[in-house]
Each structure stands twice: as C-alpha cells, then as structure tokens.
Amino acid sequence: PTSGDTFNITGGVAFGTLGHGWAGRIVTLIFDGICTVYNGTGAATNMRLSGGANYTSSSGSTLTLMHNGVQWYEISRTV
C-alpha cells in the first residue's frame, strides 16, 4: 500500500518484492504463519535481507524494512 507502516501478512505465499518505497519509509510486516521472503538485489522493489539469505517467518514473527531510495533493507527481525 502507498500508506501505512504495519502490515499483517496472512497465508503462506512466498514473495520477494515490496512496492511503494521511498527514502526513509519504514514498514513492519507481521506474519501469521510460515512464509518465505526472498532476498534480492537490483530492482527498487527488492528487499536486501541480513546476510543475503531468505527469511522464513513463523506465526507472530516480524520483519522490519527501510527504503533507502533505491531498495528495501532489513533493519530488524523476530522469529
């Protein structure tokens, strides 16, 4: 979404992009179960995750990302 900062992610469909980023935007994703978030480089919608590895969520886990004007970067996670 073009607004908001906290989003509930339901279902288990894996994804690797997140739209509507701009420099300084911070979003937190809250997961209700197992879901894979792909690490990626290149496109403005890609997410650069810690260690360059994919993230696998569990119920109640969170992933916080910040956009630097080019891509999303992970700034924190819980598992």
PDB file of N, CA, C and O in Angstrom:
ATOM      1  N   PRO A   1       0.811  -1.206   0.000  1.00  0.00           N
ATOM      2  CA  PRO A   1       0.000   0.000   0.000  1.00  0.00           C
ATOM      3  C   PRO A   1       0.860   1.278   0.000  1.00  0.00           C
ATOM      4  O   PRO A   1       2.000   1.268   0.463  1.00  0.00           O
ATOM      5  N   THR A   2       0.310   2.340  -0.511  1.00  0.00           N
ATOM      6  CA  THR A   2       1.036   3.605  -0.581  1.00  0.00           C
ATOM      7  C   THR A   2       1.079   4.340   0.752  1.00  0.00           C
ATOM      8  O   THR A   2       1.764   5.355   0.876  1.00  0.00           O
ATOM      9  N   SER A   3       0.363   3.845   1.737  1.00  0.00           N
ATOM     10  CA  SER A   3       0.412   4.451   3.063  1.00  0.00           C
ATOM     11  C   SER A   3       0.391   3.354   4.123  1.00  0.00           C
ATOM     12  O   SER A   3       0.080   2.199   3.831  1.00  0.00           O
ATOM     13  N   GLY A   4       0.720   3.722   5.336  1.00  0.00           N
ATOM     14  CA  GLY A   4       0.758   2.762   6.437  1.00  0.00           C
ATOM     15  C   GLY A   4       2.168   2.298   6.702  1.00  0.00           C
ATOM     16  O   GLY A   4       3.065   2.461   5.875  1.00  0.00           O
ATOM     17  N   ASP A   5       2.349   1.706   7.891  1.00  0.00           N
ATOM     18  CA  ASP A   5       3.684   1.241   8.242  1.00  0.00           C
ATOM     19  C   ASP A   5       3.708  -0.146   8.866  1.00  0.00           C
ATOM     20  O   ASP A   5       4.783  -0.704   9.087  1.00  0.00           O
ATOM     21  N   THR A   6       2.547  -0.708   9.151  1.00  0.00           N
ATOM     22  CA  THR A   6       2.473  -2.039   9.745  1.00  0.00           C
ATOM     23  C   THR A   6       1.451  -2.853   8.963  1.00  0.00           C
ATOM     24  O   THR A   6       0.317  -2.422   8.757  1.00  0.00           O
ATOM     25  N   PHE A   7       1.877  -4.043   8.530  1.00  0.00           N
ATOM     26  CA  PHE A   7       1.021  -4.862   7.676  1.00  0.00           C
ATOM     27  C   PHE A   7       1.007  -6.305   8.172  1.00  0.00           C
ATOM     28  O   PHE A   7       2.057  -6.885   8.450  1.00  0.00           O
ATOM     29  N   ASN A   8      -0.189  -6.878   8.280  1.00  0.00           N
ATOM     30  CA  ASN A   8      -0.345  -8.289   8.632  1.00  0.00           C
ATOM     31  C   ASN A   8      -0.243  -9.110   7.351  1.00  0.00           C
ATOM     32  O   ASN A   8      -0.957  -8.860   6.380  1.00  0.00           O
ATOM     33  N   ILE A   9       0.650 -10.088   7.362  1.00  0.00           N
ATOM     34  CA  ILE A   9       0.852 -10.968   6.216  1.00  0.00           C
ATOM     35  C   ILE A   9       0.194 -12.300   6.554  1.00  0.00           C
ATOM     36  O   ILE A   9       0.637 -13.005   7.461  1.00  0.00           O
ATOM     37  N   THR A  10      -0.864 -12.642   5.824  1.00  0.00           N
ATOM     38  CA  THR A  10      -1.591 -13.883   6.066  1.00  0.00           C
ATOM     39  C   THR A  10      -1.357 -14.825   4.895  1.00  0.00           C
ATOM     40  O   THR A  10      -1.161 -14.389   3.761  1.00  0.00           O
ATOM     41  N   GLY A  11      -1.379 -16.098   5.178  1.00  0.00           N
ATOM     42  CA  GLY A  11      -1.145 -17.083   4.129  1.00  0.00           C
ATOM     43  C   GLY A  11       0.337 -17.377   3.963  1.00  0.00           C
ATOM     44  O   GLY A  11       1.189 -16.730   4.572  1.00  0.00           O
ATOM     45  N   GLY A  12       0.623 -18.346   3.142  1.00  0.00           N
ATOM     46  CA  GLY A  12       1.992 -18.814   3.004  1.00  0.00           C
ATOM     47  C   GLY A  12       2.620 -18.597   1.645  1.00  0.00           C
ATOM     48  O   GLY A  12       3.577 -19.287   1.292  1.00  0.00           O
ATOM     49  N   VAL A  13       2.103 -17.650   0.872  1.00  0.00           N
ATOM     50  CA  VAL A  13       2.651 -17.403  -0.459  1.00  0.00           C
ATOM     51  C   VAL A  13       3.960 -16.635  -0.333  1.00  0.00           C
ATOM     52  O   VAL A  13       3.984 -15.541   0.231  1.00  0.00           O
ATOM     53  N   ALA A  14       5.039 -17.192  -0.849  1.00  0.00           N
ATOM     54  CA  ALA A  14       6.356 -16.555  -0.788  1.00  0.00           C
ATOM     55  C   ALA A  14       6.372 -15.307  -1.669  1.00  0.00           C
ATOM     56  O   ALA A  14       5.668 -15.241  -2.677  1.00  0.00           O
ATOM     57  N   PHE A  15       7.174 -14.323  -1.283  1.00  0.00           N
ATOM     58  CA  PHE A  15       7.313 -13.113  -2.087  1.00  0.00           C
ATOM     59  C   PHE A  15       8.706 -12.526  -1.933  1.00  0.00           C
ATOM     60  O   PHE A  15       9.427 -12.858  -0.993  1.00  0.00           O
ATOM     61  N   GLY A  16       9.077 -11.664  -2.850  1.00  0.00           N
ATOM     62  CA  GLY A  16      10.411 -11.075  -2.834  1.00  0.00           C
ATOM     63  C   GLY A  16      10.455  -9.619  -3.235  1.00  0.00           C
ATOM     64  O   GLY A  16      11.535  -9.061  -3.429  1.00  0.00           O
ATOM     65  N   THR A  17       9.299  -8.998  -3.362  1.00  0.00           N
ATOM     66  CA  THR A  17       9.264  -7.573  -3.694  1.00  0.00           C
ATOM     67  C   THR A  17       8.237  -6.858  -2.831  1.00  0.00           C
ATOM     68  O   THR A  17       7.290  -7.460  -2.325  1.00  0.00           O
ATOM     69  N   LEU A  18       8.448  -5.572  -2.680  1.00  0.00           N
ATOM     70  CA  LEU A  18       7.541  -4.748  -1.904  1.00  0.00           C
ATOM     71  C   LEU A  18       7.518  -3.370  -2.565  1.00  0.00           C
ATOM     72  O   LEU A  18       8.549  -2.701  -2.648  1.00  0.00           O
ATOM     73  N   GLY A  19       6.364  -2.955  -3.025  1.00  0.00           N
ATOM     74  CA  GLY A  19       6.256  -1.702  -3.759  1.00  0.00           C
ATOM     75  C   GLY A  19       6.126  -0.483  -2.870  1.00  0.00           C
ATOM     76  O   GLY A  19       6.132  -0.587  -1.643  1.00  0.00           O
ATOM     77  N   HIS A  20       6.008   0.667  -3.497  1.00  0.00           N
ATOM     78  CA  HIS A  20       5.724   1.951  -2.854  1.00  0.00           C
ATOM     79  C   HIS A  20       6.767   2.361  -1.816  1.00  0.00           C
ATOM     80  O   HIS A  20       6.424   2.825  -0.729  1.00  0.00           O
ATOM     81  N   GLY A  21       8.043   2.184  -2.163  1.00  0.00           N
ATOM     82  CA  GLY A  21       9.105   2.609  -1.268  1.00  0.00           C
ATOM     83  C   GLY A  21       9.643   3.977  -1.646  1.00  0.00           C
ATOM     84  O   GLY A  21       9.655   4.351  -2.819  1.00  0.00           O
ATOM     85  N   TRP A  22      10.082   4.709  -0.652  1.00  0.00           N
ATOM     86  CA  TRP A  22      10.780   5.978  -0.864  1.00  0.00           C
ATOM     87  C   TRP A  22      11.780   6.126   0.272  1.00  0.00           C
ATOM     88  O   TRP A  22      11.646   5.489   1.317  1.00  0.00           O
ATOM     89  N   ALA A  23      12.770   6.960   0.063  1.00  0.00           N
ATOM     90  CA  ALA A  23      13.846   7.129   1.047  1.00  0.00           C
ATOM     91  C   ALA A  23      13.279   7.454   2.422  1.00  0.00           C
ATOM     92  O   ALA A  23      12.551   8.431   2.601  1.00  0.00           O
ATOM     93  N   GLY A  24      13.629   6.613   3.384  1.00  0.00           N
ATOM     94  CA  GLY A  24      13.206   6.802   4.763  1.00  0.00           C
ATOM     95  C   GLY A  24      11.948   6.068   5.168  1.00  0.00           C
ATOM     96  O   GLY A  24      11.652   6.003   6.361  1.00  0.00           O
ATOM     97  N   ARG A  25      11.194   5.514   4.238  1.00  0.00           N
ATOM     98  CA  ARG A  25       9.985   4.781   4.607  1.00  0.00           C
ATOM     99  C   ARG A  25      10.361   3.503   5.335  1.00  0.00           C
ATOM    100  O   ARG A  25      11.210   2.740   4.876  1.00  0.00           O
ATOM    101  N   ILE A  26       9.721   3.279   6.473  1.00  0.00           N
ATOM    102  CA  ILE A  26       9.941   2.078   7.285  1.00  0.00           C
ATOM    103  C   ILE A  26       8.619   1.332   7.391  1.00  0.00           C
ATOM    104  O   ILE A  26       7.588   1.927   7.705  1.00  0.00           O
ATOM    105  N   VAL A  27       8.650   0.033   7.129  1.00  0.00           N
ATOM    106  CA  VAL A  27       7.467  -0.802   7.272  1.00  0.00           C
ATOM    107  C   VAL A  27       7.804  -2.031   8.110  1.00  0.00           C
ATOM    108  O   VAL A  27       8.929  -2.530   8.081  1.00  0.00           O
ATOM    109  N   THR A  28       6.820  -2.504   8.848  1.00  0.00           N
ATOM    110  CA  THR A  28       6.948  -3.737   9.615  1.00  0.00           C
ATOM    111  C   THR A  28       5.908  -4.720   9.115  1.00  0.00           C
ATOM    112  O   THR A  28       4.722  -4.401   9.023  1.00  0.00           O
ATOM    113  N   LEU A  29       6.366  -5.914   8.794  1.00  0.00           N
ATOM    114  CA  LEU A  29       5.498  -6.994   8.346  1.00  0.00           C
ATOM    115  C   LEU A  29       5.319  -7.964   9.508  1.00  0.00           C
ATOM    116  O   LEU A  29       6.305  -8.405  10.100  1.00  0.00           O
ATOM    117  N   ILE A  30       4.091  -8.299   9.840  1.00  0.00           N
ATOM    118  CA  ILE A  30       3.775  -9.238  10.918  1.00  0.00           C
ATOM    119  C   ILE A  30       3.144 -10.466  10.273  1.00  0.00           C
ATOM    120  O   ILE A  30       2.142 -10.358   9.566  1.00  0.00           O
ATOM    121  N   PHE A  31       3.726 -11.618  10.518  1.00  0.00           N
ATOM    122  CA  PHE A  31       3.306 -12.857   9.850  1.00  0.00           C
ATOM    123  C   PHE A  31       2.425 -13.703  10.760  1.00  0.00           C
ATOM    124  O   PHE A  31       2.619 -13.751  11.974  1.00  0.00           O
ATOM    125  N   ASP A  32       1.444 -14.375  10.137  1.00  0.00           N
ATOM    126  CA  ASP A  32       0.565 -15.260  10.911  1.00  0.00           C
ATOM    127  C   ASP A  32       0.959 -16.728  10.788  1.00  0.00           C
ATOM    128  O   ASP A  32       0.297 -17.598  11.354  1.00  0.00           O
ATOM    129  N   GLY A  33       2.028 -17.005  10.057  1.00  0.00           N
ATOM    130  CA  GLY A  33       2.480 -18.379   9.873  1.00  0.00           C
ATOM    131  C   GLY A  33       3.753 -18.435   9.057  1.00  0.00           C
ATOM    132  O   GLY A  33       4.482 -17.450   8.944  1.00  0.00           O
ATOM    133  N   ILE A  34       4.009 -19.591   8.495  1.00  0.00           N
ATOM    134  CA  ILE A  34       5.228 -19.805   7.720  1.00  0.00           C
ATOM    135  C   ILE A  34       5.097 -19.172   6.338  1.00  0.00           C
ATOM    136  O   ILE A  34       4.138 -19.418   5.607  1.00  0.00           O
ATOM    137  N   CYS A  35       6.078 -18.359   6.008  1.00  0.00           N
ATOM    138  CA  CYS A  35       6.125 -17.680   4.721  1.00  0.00           C
ATOM    139  C   CYS A  35       7.593 -17.379   4.413  1.00  0.00           C
ATOM    140  O   CYS A  35       8.354 -17.043   5.321  1.00  0.00           O
ATOM    141  N   THR A  36       7.994 -17.493   3.164  1.00  0.00           N
ATOM    142  CA  THR A  36       9.365 -17.168   2.779  1.00  0.00           C
ATOM    143  C   THR A  36       9.397 -15.807   2.109  1.00  0.00           C
ATOM    144  O   THR A  36       8.615 -15.523   1.202  1.00  0.00           O
ATOM    145  N   VAL A  37      10.325 -14.963   2.577  1.00  0.00           N
ATOM    146  CA  VAL A  37      10.586 -13.672   1.959  1.00  0.00           C
ATOM    147  C   VAL A  37      11.954 -13.789   1.296  1.00  0.00           C
ATOM    148  O   VAL A  37      12.945 -14.121   1.946  1.00  0.00           O
ATOM    149  N   TYR A  38      11.992 -13.513   0.001  1.00  0.00           N
ATOM    150  CA  TYR A  38      13.226 -13.689  -0.761  1.00  0.00           C
ATOM    151  C   TYR A  38      14.127 -12.472  -0.683  1.00  0.00           C
ATOM    152  O   TYR A  38      13.670 -11.337  -0.817  1.00  0.00           O
ATOM    153  N   ASN A  39      15.416 -12.717  -0.466  1.00  0.00           N
ATOM    154  CA  ASN A  39      16.430 -11.682  -0.588  1.00  0.00           C
ATOM    155  C   ASN A  39      16.644 -11.401  -2.070  1.00  0.00           C
ATOM    156  O   ASN A  39      16.670 -12.331  -2.877  1.00  0.00           O
ATOM    157  N   GLY A  40      16.795 -10.148  -2.435  1.00  0.00           N
ATOM    158  CA  GLY A  40      17.018  -9.817  -3.835  1.00  0.00           C
ATOM    159  C   GLY A  40      17.807  -8.533  -3.987  1.00  0.00           C
ATOM    160  O   GLY A  40      17.902  -7.731  -3.058  1.00  0.00           O
ATOM    161  N   THR A  41      18.364  -8.352  -5.152  1.00  0.00           N
ATOM    162  CA  THR A  41      19.099  -7.133  -5.470  1.00  0.00           C
ATOM    163  C   THR A  41      18.658  -6.646  -6.840  1.00  0.00           C
ATOM    164  O   THR A  41      18.104  -7.412  -7.629  1.00  0.00           O
ATOM    165  N   GLY A  42      18.897  -5.410  -7.115  1.00  0.00           N
ATOM    166  CA  GLY A  42      18.621  -4.901  -8.449  1.00  0.00           C
ATOM    167  C   GLY A  42      17.439  -3.968  -8.518  1.00  0.00           C
ATOM    168  O   GLY A  42      17.618  -2.753  -8.608  1.00  0.00           O
ATOM    169  N   ALA A  43      16.236  -4.502  -8.478  1.00  0.00           N
ATOM    170  CA  ALA A  43      15.035  -3.677  -8.652  1.00  0.00           C
ATOM    171  C   ALA A  43      14.737  -2.863  -7.397  1.00  0.00           C
ATOM    172  O   ALA A  43      15.090  -3.253  -6.284  1.00  0.00           O
ATOM    173  N   ALA A  44      14.084  -1.729  -7.600  1.00  0.00           N
ATOM    174  CA  ALA A  44      13.736  -0.844  -6.485  1.00  0.00           C
ATOM    175  C   ALA A  44      12.777  -1.502  -5.504  1.00  0.00           C
ATOM    176  O   ALA A  44      12.688  -1.074  -4.353  1.00  0.00           O
ATOM    177  N   THR A  45      12.064  -2.522  -5.931  1.00  0.00           N
ATOM    178  CA  THR A  45      11.104  -3.198  -5.057  1.00  0.00           C
ATOM    179  C   THR A  45      11.720  -4.393  -4.315  1.00  0.00           C
ATOM    180  O   THR A  45      11.066  -4.985  -3.456  1.00  0.00           O
ATOM    181  N   ASN A  46      12.962  -4.750  -4.634  1.00  0.00           N
ATOM    182  CA  ASN A  46      13.623  -5.879  -3.970  1.00  0.00           C
ATOM    183  C   ASN A  46      13.961  -5.559  -2.522  1.00  0.00           C
ATOM    184  O   ASN A  46      14.079  -4.397  -2.133  1.00  0.00           O
ATOM    185  N   MET A  47      14.114  -6.624  -1.733  1.00  0.00           N
ATOM    186  CA  MET A  47      14.465  -6.492  -0.325  1.00  0.00           C
ATOM    187  C   MET A  47      15.838  -7.102  -0.085  1.00  0.00           C
ATOM    188  O   MET A  47      16.073  -8.267  -0.405  1.00  0.00           O
ATOM    189  N   ARG A  48      16.733  -6.316   0.475  1.00  0.00           N
ATOM    190  CA  ARG A  48      18.078  -6.789   0.817  1.00  0.00           C
ATOM    191  C   ARG A  48      18.030  -7.235   2.273  1.00  0.00           C
ATOM    192  O   ARG A  48      17.958  -6.409   3.182  1.00  0.00           O
ATOM    193  N   LEU A  49      18.070  -8.548   2.486  1.00  0.00           N
ATOM    194  CA  LEU A  49      17.927  -9.105   3.822  1.00  0.00           C
ATOM    195  C   LEU A  49      19.281  -9.399   4.442  1.00  0.00           C
ATOM    196  O   LEU A  49      20.264  -9.623   3.735  1.00  0.00           O
ATOM    197  N   SER A  50      19.328  -9.396   5.770  1.00  0.00           N
ATOM    198  CA  SER A  50      20.578  -9.625   6.500  1.00  0.00           C
ATOM    199  C   SER A  50      21.241 -10.913   6.066  1.00  0.00           C
ATOM    200  O   SER A  50      20.595 -11.956   5.960  1.00  0.00           O
ATOM    201  N   GLY A  51      22.529 -10.832   5.818  1.00  0.00           N
ATOM    202  CA  GLY A  51      23.297 -11.999   5.418  1.00  0.00           C
ATOM    203  C   GLY A  51      23.034 -12.445   3.993  1.00  0.00           C
ATOM    204  O   GLY A  51      23.579 -13.460   3.559  1.00  0.00           O
ATOM    205  N   GLY A  52      22.207 -11.709   3.249  1.00  0.00           N
ATOM    206  CA  GLY A  52      21.915 -12.080   1.870  1.00  0.00           C
ATOM    207  C   GLY A  52      21.116 -13.357   1.736  1.00  0.00           C
ATOM    208  O   GLY A  52      21.110 -13.981   0.675  1.00  0.00           O
ATOM    209  N   ALA A  53      20.437 -13.753   2.811  1.00  0.00           N
ATOM    210  CA  ALA A  53      19.688 -15.017   2.810  1.00  0.00           C
ATOM    211  C   ALA A  53      18.191 -14.743   2.886  1.00  0.00           C
ATOM    212  O   ALA A  53      17.766 -13.703   3.388  1.00  0.00           O
ATOM    213  N   ASN A  54      17.407 -15.671   2.391  1.00  0.00           N
ATOM    214  CA  ASN A  54      15.954 -15.585   2.506  1.00  0.00           C
ATOM    215  C   ASN A  54      15.533 -15.642   3.968  1.00  0.00           C
ATOM    216  O   ASN A  54      16.267 -16.159   4.810  1.00  0.00           O
ATOM    217  N   TYR A  55      14.360 -15.114   4.265  1.00  0.00           N
ATOM    218  CA  TYR A  55      13.809 -15.103   5.613  1.00  0.00           C
ATOM    219  C   TYR A  55      12.582 -15.999   5.630  1.00  0.00           C
ATOM    220  O   TYR A  55      11.702 -15.866   4.779  1.00  0.00           O
ATOM    221  N   THR A  56      12.520 -16.908   6.591  1.00  0.00           N
ATOM    222  CA  THR A  56      11.345 -17.758   6.751  1.00  0.00           C
ATOM    223  C   THR A  56      10.664 -17.376   8.054  1.00  0.00           C
ATOM    224  O   THR A  56      11.246 -17.483   9.134  1.00  0.00           O
ATOM    225  N   SER A  57       9.432 -16.934   7.936  1.00  0.00           N
ATOM    226  CA  SER A  57       8.693 -16.470   9.104  1.00  0.00           C
ATOM    227  C   SER A  57       8.067 -17.648   9.854  1.00  0.00           C
ATOM    228  O   SER A  57       8.041 -18.786   9.384  1.00  0.00           O
ATOM    229  N   SER A  58       7.574 -17.318  11.024  1.00  0.00           N
ATOM    230  CA  SER A  58       6.737 -18.229  11.798  1.00  0.00           C
ATOM    231  C   SER A  58       5.589 -17.395  12.354  1.00  0.00           C
ATOM    232  O   SER A  58       5.602 -16.171  12.224  1.00  0.00           O
ATOM    233  N   SER A  59       4.617 -18.018  12.959  1.00  0.00           N
ATOM    234  CA  SER A  59       3.474 -17.291  13.492  1.00  0.00           C
ATOM    235  C   SER A  59       3.929 -16.262  14.526  1.00  0.00           C
ATOM    236  O   SER A  59       4.590 -16.612  15.504  1.00  0.00           O
ATOM    237  N   GLY A  60       3.577 -15.000  14.311  1.00  0.00           N
ATOM    238  CA  GLY A  60       3.936 -13.932  15.239  1.00  0.00           C
ATOM    239  C   GLY A  60       5.277 -13.273  14.971  1.00  0.00           C
ATOM    240  O   GLY A  60       5.633 -12.308  15.648  1.00  0.00           O
ATOM    241  N   SER A  61       6.025 -13.772  14.002  1.00  0.00           N
ATOM    242  CA  SER A  61       7.322 -13.167  13.709  1.00  0.00           C
ATOM    243  C   SER A  61       7.137 -11.861  12.940  1.00  0.00           C
ATOM    244  O   SER A  61       6.092 -11.628  12.333  1.00  0.00           O
ATOM    245  N   THR A  62       8.164 -11.016  12.976  1.00  0.00           N
ATOM    246  CA  THR A  62       8.102  -9.727  12.299  1.00  0.00           C
ATOM    247  C   THR A  62       9.372  -9.489  11.493  1.00  0.00           C
ATOM    248  O   THR A  62      10.435 -10.033  11.791  1.00  0.00           O
ATOM    249  N   LEU A  63       9.229  -8.662  10.467  1.00  0.00           N
ATOM    250  CA  LEU A  63      10.354  -8.244   9.629  1.00  0.00           C
ATOM    251  C   LEU A  63      10.170  -6.749   9.388  1.00  0.00           C
ATOM    252  O   LEU A  63       9.139  -6.323   8.866  1.00  0.00           O
ATOM    253  N   THR A  64      11.171  -5.952   9.769  1.00  0.00           N
ATOM    254  CA  THR A  64      11.106  -4.507   9.583  1.00  0.00           C
ATOM    255  C   THR A  64      12.115  -4.100   8.530  1.00  0.00           C
ATOM    256  O   THR A  64      13.281  -4.494   8.576  1.00  0.00           O
ATOM    257  N   LEU A  65      11.649  -3.303   7.578  1.00  0.00           N
ATOM    258  CA  LEU A  65      12.459  -2.893   6.432  1.00  0.00           C
ATOM    259  C   LEU A  65      12.442  -1.378   6.292  1.00  0.00           C
ATOM    260  O   LEU A  65      11.458  -0.724   6.636  1.00  0.00           O
ATOM    261  N   MET A  66      13.552  -0.821   5.779  1.00  0.00           N
ATOM    262  CA  MET A  66      13.632   0.606   5.490  1.00  0.00           C
ATOM    263  C   MET A  66      14.080   0.792   4.051  1.00  0.00           C
ATOM    264  O   MET A  66      14.987   0.106   3.579  1.00  0.00           O
ATOM    265  N   HIS A  67      13.441   1.724   3.357  1.00  0.00           N
ATOM    266  CA  HIS A  67      13.804   2.004   1.976  1.00  0.00           C
ATOM    267  C   HIS A  67      14.835   3.132   1.959  1.00  0.00           C
ATOM    268  O   HIS A  67      14.683   4.134   2.658  1.00  0.00           O
ATOM    269  N   ASN A  68      15.878   2.960   1.160  1.00  0.00           N
ATOM    270  CA  ASN A  68      16.937   3.977   1.092  1.00  0.00           C
ATOM    271  C   ASN A  68      16.826   4.848  -0.156  1.00  0.00           C
ATOM    272  O   ASN A  68      17.751   5.593  -0.478  1.00  0.00           O
ATOM    273  N   GLY A  69      15.715   4.757  -0.848  1.00  0.00           N
ATOM    274  CA  GLY A  69      15.526   5.482  -2.090  1.00  0.00           C
ATOM    275  C   GLY A  69      15.817   4.631  -3.311  1.00  0.00           C
ATOM    276  O   GLY A  69      15.488   5.011  -4.435  1.00  0.00           O
ATOM    277  N   VAL A  70      16.439   3.469  -3.089  1.00  0.00           N
ATOM    278  CA  VAL A  70      16.765   2.537  -4.169  1.00  0.00           C
ATOM    279  C   VAL A  70      16.129   1.174  -3.906  1.00  0.00           C
ATOM    280  O   VAL A  70      15.441   0.631  -4.771  1.00  0.00           O
ATOM    281  N   GLN A  71      16.358   0.622  -2.716  1.00  0.00           N
ATOM    282  CA  GLN A  71      15.844  -0.698  -2.345  1.00  0.00           C
ATOM    283  C   GLN A  71      15.456  -0.716  -0.878  1.00  0.00           C
ATOM    284  O   GLN A  71      15.794   0.187  -0.114  1.00  0.00           O
ATOM    285  N   TRP A  72      14.736  -1.768  -0.504  1.00  0.00           N
ATOM    286  CA  TRP A  72      14.413  -2.024   0.899  1.00  0.00           C
ATOM    287  C   TRP A  72      15.586  -2.733   1.569  1.00  0.00           C
ATOM    288  O   TRP A  72      16.208  -3.605   0.963  1.00  0.00           O
ATOM    289  N   TYR A  73      15.891  -2.369   2.809  1.00  0.00           N
ATOM    290  CA  TYR A  73      16.928  -3.030   3.586  1.00  0.00           C
ATOM    291  C   TYR A  73      16.346  -3.470   4.920  1.00  0.00           C
ATOM    292  O   TYR A  73      15.616  -2.721   5.569  1.00  0.00           O
ATOM    293  N   GLU A  74      16.675  -4.696   5.324  1.00  0.00           N
ATOM    294  CA  GLU A  74      16.231  -5.199   6.621  1.00  0.00           C
ATOM    295  C   GLU A  74      16.911  -4.414   7.730  1.00  0.00           C
ATOM    296  O   GLU A  74      18.123  -4.202   7.709  1.00  0.00           O
ATOM    297  N   ILE A  75      16.095  -3.979   8.719  1.00  0.00           N
ATOM    298  CA  ILE A  75      16.683  -3.321   9.878  1.00  0.00           C
ATOM    299  C   ILE A  75      16.445  -4.117  11.161  1.00  0.00           C
ATOM    300  O   ILE A  75      17.153  -3.917  12.148  1.00  0.00           O
ATOM    301  N   SER A  76      15.448  -5.026  11.162  1.00  0.00           N
ATOM    302  CA  SER A  76      15.279  -5.907  12.316  1.00  0.00           C
ATOM    303  C   SER A  76      14.344  -7.055  11.957  1.00  0.00           C
ATOM    304  O   SER A  76      13.612  -7.005  10.969  1.00  0.00           O
ATOM    305  N   ARG A  77      14.392  -8.087  12.788  1.00  0.00           N
ATOM    306  CA  ARG A  77      13.520  -9.257  12.636  1.00  0.00           C
ATOM    307  C   ARG A  77      13.328  -9.921  13.983  1.00  0.00           C
ATOM    308  O   ARG A  77      14.167  -9.819  14.878  1.00  0.00           O
ATOM    309  N   THR A  78      12.205 -10.601  14.105  1.00  0.00           N
ATOM    310  CA  THR A  78      11.972 -11.523  15.214  1.00  0.00           C
ATOM    311  C   THR A  78      11.552 -12.847  14.584  1.00  0.00           C
ATOM    312  O   THR A  78      11.009 -12.880  13.480  1.00  0.00           O
ATOM    313  N   VAL A  79      11.808 -13.917  15.290  1.00  0.00           N
ATOM    314  CA  VAL A  79      11.427 -15.242  14.777  1.00  0.00           C
ATOM    315  C   VAL A  79      10.640 -15.994  15.817  1.00  0.00           C
ATOM    316  O   VAL A  79      10.227 -17.129  15.577  1.00  0.00           O
TER     317      VAL A  79
END
